C-alpha cells in the first residue's frame, strides 16, 4: 500500500494571492523550467459548469476575466464531451480512461462509498507518477474513500485512499458539498481532526438527537432546500446523508473555494523545482452554492452567478502563482467541466428566478442528467504558452475519455496492458495541432442510457423513464423509441430515426461494439 507524508502549506492568507489582470503581460519565464522537456500539467475540473456559463463561451451576465485570459493564451475547444451527464461516472472515466458503464458502482456516489477506483487499476495519476512527476488531487473527489462502502472509520487513517491510486498528495472532499461527511480528507485522514467530536456517518438512518433539515427547518439559516437535501444540517445548510460530530474539522461552505485554492497554490510552491501534475477539481458551481462574502450578492444571477465568479477567481489564483514563480510558460493547463449545467439542484438559491436571459448550456438542449447534448457538451480550454499558439479555436469532436492516453503520450508514460481500455491518443487534437475528429463520442445519461455522437449525427438509445426529471425540472431525453438527430440543425428538435434507418443501424452498432468490448469490472475485494 502506498503511503505519503503530510506537508504544511502555510497559512491560508499567505497562499491566496492577487489575481493576474486579464491584460497582464506574460513574464519571460524560468529558464530551467522552460527548457525542461516535460511540462507541468494542471487539469482544472469544474463542477456542473455549463458550456454557456463562461464569458469566453458567450455568457453576458457574468464576468470571467481570468478564464477569458486563459482562453486567449491558448485554444478554445468547442466540441468537447464529458463522459457522462453526472459527476461520478465522468470523473471515473477521466481518471481511468474506461467508460463507467463497464464498472459496477459508478453511479452518483454516496459520501460513504468505498474507493471506486481500485489500486490495481491504472490511473492518470499513475501515468504522471511513472514519468517522474509529483502528483496531487485537490478539491472535489466523489469517487469513494476507504476499502468498503459504509465501513469507514472517519476518526482514523483510512486504509485505502488516493495515495493508493497514484496521488502523492491529496486534499479532497470525500464526495461533494451537498453530501456528508462535510470534512476535507488530507492524506487519508480528516483534515483538522477534532478528537473532541468523533465523526459518524450514515446513509441509512439519523443519529439520535441530531437535527435534520426536514424536522428542524428553523436551523437552515444559510440555505433552505427546494427538493431533497433535508437530512443532516451543517453550517446552516441541509445535506444528503446523516452525520454526527466533526467539530472544528467541519467545513464552512463560504470558505471551500479559499481552502481548495490555498492548497493548490501550496502544492505548486512545494514542487516548483520538479515537474508536477495536479488534478484540481473545484466545488464550484455545484450546490449548495454559498460563495464567500467577497462574491456573494455581486452578480445579478444570485448565488449561481457568484459561484461562477468564484470559480474564475480560483483559476486566477493558480495562474497568478505560476506567473509569480515563472512557471507559466511550460505549464499545460486544461480547463473543463464534469457535465452540463443544472439550475435548481436542490436549494432555494433563486437560481431559476434570477437566470434572466442567461443560457447555462449555451446553444444545447437540456443539461445535467440528460441524454441531450446539454448533459455532456462542456466548455474546454487548453493553454501551454511554450507550445500552443495563443488565440486558437477548434471544433474537433473530442471526448474526455481520451485525455489519459493523450497526456500519457505527452510525457512518455506507457499504459500497461489492460489499462485505460477506452482511451485513445488524440494529443494533437487536444493541443490544437490538428483538427482530427474522434469517429464517435459515447455519452451516458443519469439512468445509464447510452448515446453516440458523430460530427453529423446524434443517436439516443431507447430507454424507460420520465420525460422530465423532477426536482431540477430537466428534460431527460428518455424515450422508448430510438432517437436520431441531425447535428447540422440546432437543438435536437426533430427525431429523424424513421427516415434514416441506415444511420440508426450504424450508430446502434457503435454502441453494441462498445457494450461487448469489455466486461463489467468487478473488484476482487468485496464491496
Secondary structure, DSSP 8 states (H G I E B T S, - for coil): -----------HHHH------TT-------HHHHT-SS-EEEEEEESS--TTSSGGGT--SS--HHHHHHHHTSEEEEEEE-SBSSHHHHHHHHHHSS-GGGBTT-SS--TT---SS-TTS--HHHHHHHTT-EEEEEEE--S--SSSTT---TTS--SS-GGGGT-SEEEEESS-TTBS--BEEETTEETT--TTS--EEESS---TT--BTTT-GGG--SB-BSSS--SBEETTEE-BSEEE--GGGB--GGGHHHHHHHHHHHHHHHTTTS-EEEEEE--TTSSS----TTTTT-STTTHHHHHHHHHHHHHHHHHHHHHHTT-GGGEEEEEEESS---S-SSB-S-TTTT-TT--TTTTSS--TT-SSGGGTEEEEEEE-TTTS-TTEEE---EEGGGHHHHHHHHHT----TTSSTT----HHHHTTS-----S-EEEE-TT--EEEE-SSEEEE----S-SEETTTTEE----SS-EEEETTSGGG----GGG-HHHHHHHHHHHHHHHHHS--B--SS--
